[in-house]
Amino acid sequence: MTGLIRLLKWILKAAVFFALFAFALNNQQDATVHLAFGRQWRAPMTLIVLAAFALGMVVGVLGMLPSWWARRGQMTPTPPAAPAPPAPAPAGQAPVTPPDGI
């Protein structure tokens, strides 16, 4: 059963790869990205889409960093505290000792 699932995963990965490859081949014409102050960037459409995807990933990771750091700070193990010394017996009473053999 796991062999069949592994085969289906590889077939799905290959289908996604070939679909993206076909998209890249069909979009080789130049496109223009109009930036601020009249600047323009001319590049193949595939490169523009790839750059937008990479920029989105970078922005997403940078947006998640503060929460990752906060959780990492919560997960750091603290050293165990030293055991508290036993409380002294009240004045006038003999300390309680367990019976022999315990």
N, C-alpha and C positions, 0 to 999 in steps of 0.2 A: 504494500500500500504506500509506504513512504517513497519507494522508487517511482511510482506513478505520479505522486505529488511533486517530486523533484523534477520529473520530466515536464509536467505541466508548467511549473515555474519557469523553466528554461525556455519553453515555447512562448510563454507570455513575455519574457524579457526580450526574446528575439523579435517578436511582433512589435513591441514598443520601439526597439532599436531601428527596425526597418521602416516603421512609420515616420520616425524622426529623421531618418536618413533621406527618405523620399521628400519630406518637407524641406530639408536643406537643399536638395537638388532642384526642387521646383521654385525656390526663392533665392536664386543667385543674382538677380538683378540688383542694381544699386538703389539704395534708399537714402533719403536725406533726413537727418534729425536737426530740427531748428532749435538752437540753444539760445541762451540769453545774449543780449547786446548784439543781435544780428549775426552771431556765429552759427556756422553750420558744420555738421559732420556727415560726410558721405561715406557709406560703407555698404557691403552686401547685407541684405535683409537678415540672413542667418546670423551674421556677426552681431547685428543690432539686437536681435532677440536673445542671443546668448549673453550679451553684455547686460541687458535688462534683467535677465534671470540671475546672473551672478551678483549684480548690484542689489537685487531684492534679497538674496541670501545673506549678503554682508550686513544689510540693514536689519534683517531679522535676527541674526546672531548678536549684533551689537545691542539690539533692543532687549534681548534675553539675558545678557551678561549680568546686569545688577541682580536679577532674581537668582541666577545660578550661583553668584558669589554669596548671596545671603543664605541660600540653602547649604552651601558648602561650609559656611561658618557655623551653621546649626549642627552639621553632621560631624564636626571634628570631635573626637573623643576627649573628654576631660579626664585628667588623672584621678584615680580613686582617692577619696578622702581618707585620712588616717582614722582608724577606729577611735571612738570616744573612750576616754578612760572610765573605769567603773566609778559610780558615785560612791562617796564614802558613807559608811554606816552612820546612822544618827547616833548622837551621844547617848550613852547609857544602854545601848543594845549591843549584843554580841553579833558579829557578822554571821550571816546565814551561809552554811557550807552544805553542799550536797552530801548525801549519805555515801559511804564507801562503796566502790564498785560502779559508780555511775560516771 
